[in-house]
Amino acid sequence: MDFSDGHIYVEFNGTDNAAQDMILQTQNIAKVLDQLEEHLKPFIASWEGDDQQVYVEKQAKWNQAVDNMRQLLQSHSGLLERIGDDYRANQRNLTASWESVRIGR
């Protein structure tokens, strides 16, 4: 966006859309990982040896990392929503300030 034209641009949908997108992407990541784990269950159940145990341990850590990412993205989506709400509140306050300006007597 070119801001050199002297106009002030205010668009709140960007923060709303980004917040919703973060939630959606988090849900999609979790869904893909759940499907992958479900697909691998028969293979893992028949797997024997030390490497199977190491895989199970790594999978648990991976699941925890994904859960941490999910929590982080949900937290950040909430932050984006609050930022959008704060912008809207500020816009309302500025509007009210301008409405209270008296011209003339």
Secondary structure, 3 states (H helix, E strand, C coil): CCHHHCCCCCCCHHHHHHHHHHHHHHHHHHHHHHHHHHHHHHHHHHCCCHHHHHHHHHHHHHHHHHHHHHHHHHHHHHHHHHHHHHHHHHHHHHHHHHHCCCCCC
